[in-house]
Amino acid sequence: YADRPIELMRKTQWDFAWSLAQQRPWTGWGLRNFTDLYQAKMHIWLGHPHNFFLMLCAETGLPATILFCGLISWILIAGTQVLKNSKLLEKEDRLIFFSYLVVLCGWVLFNTVDVTLFDLRLNTLSWLPISAICGVVYHYDFRHRLKVKQN
């Protein structure tokens, strides 16, 4: 769209969110403050910056964002290790578990160009595979520790 205002372009929104994160890297500007700050600066209403991770940096600060991203990364890594190392999963279960990991990766990628947090349906659906992966990881980690203790 050649006639689109520069304030509505995602690069402008992302640059603004990153500048907010740089101004207050430790504490951020507070949850749901991006909209008000963007409207005050650009004189146009925008609900969110269309990037979940930049929004989180701007609103909660870098430590909280790193903690959240670290948790999601740990879930992905632990889930991948269970899938790779577990001989206990049946073939069908491995395929289902693999699809859960793919869904989680897709969720992470999708949130780099939009924010699913504000849509109740997408937000709820995103927590289901995350919790399922955590449950399977915990289950097989517990069984592995129990096996080691018995030996």
Secondary structure, 3 states (H helix, E strand, C coil): CCCCCHHHCHHHHHHHHHHHHHHCCCCCCCCCCHHHHHHHHHCCCCCCCCCHHHHHHHHHCHHHHHHHHHHHHHHHHHHHHHHHHCCCCCHHHHHHHHHHHHHHHHHHHHCCCCCHHHCHHHHHHHHHHHHHHHHHHHHHHHHHHHHHHHC
